[in-house]
Amino acid sequence: MLGAGVVFNIHDADALIAFYDNGHGPLSELPLWAQGLLFVALSDFMLYWLHRLFHGGGFWKYHAIHHSSEELDWISAARFHPVNLFLGTIMVDVILLTAGISPNVMLWVGPFTTFHSAFVHANLSWDLGPFKYVLATPIFHRWHHTALEEGGNTNFAGTFPIWDLLFGTFRMPQNRLPDDYGKDEPAIPSEIAGQLAYPFR
């Protein structure tokens, strides 16, 4: 409770319950639905830039585990190195909760992001027509999983392609689908223990 008291000004059970119900600071004045929308938008913006960071320098070795899948389907959404998960997902959640958003938003944001992550990795040829610029789709994300020269350094957004459109990383060729996936790191082991150890070799 000491850490919570310092960061969130929580010193008793009532304050803890109030924090979970409302958040803290100025953001706690917003309705819970508005906090949820803010959480989804801000987390996706931060994850866009973290995703780009993971595609360069010393961070790629952790993210390469995710990109080593040669067949994309919904379970590929769970193929991440723990370091990638911590720095690329958990840290963003902690930052936004620390900023004052109520942890209660996770009750509906969590299922949405889990489902949507599985959806964009699913073996589906869906682009949602004109809504492809609004919500990330399986085709949008498939181009991200191609070789670098094909499009592996594009389509970094997890949920809203607007970030890729704004920052020049959007790629979605008309009437085309990628041919290959997971070819940039052929040396990655196929078993889980080897993948966990891979970045530290």
Secondary structure, 3 states (H helix, E strand, C coil): CHHHHHHHCCCCHHHHHHHHHHCCHHHHHCCHHHHHHHHHHHHHHHHHHHHHHHCCHHHHHHHHHHHCCCCCCHHHHHCCCHHHHHHHHHHHHHHHHHHCCCHHHHHHHHHHHHHHHHHHHCCCCCCCHHHHHCCCCHHHHHHHCCCHHHHHCCCCCCCCCHHHHHCCCCCCCCCCCCCCCCCCCCCCCCCHHHHHHHHHC
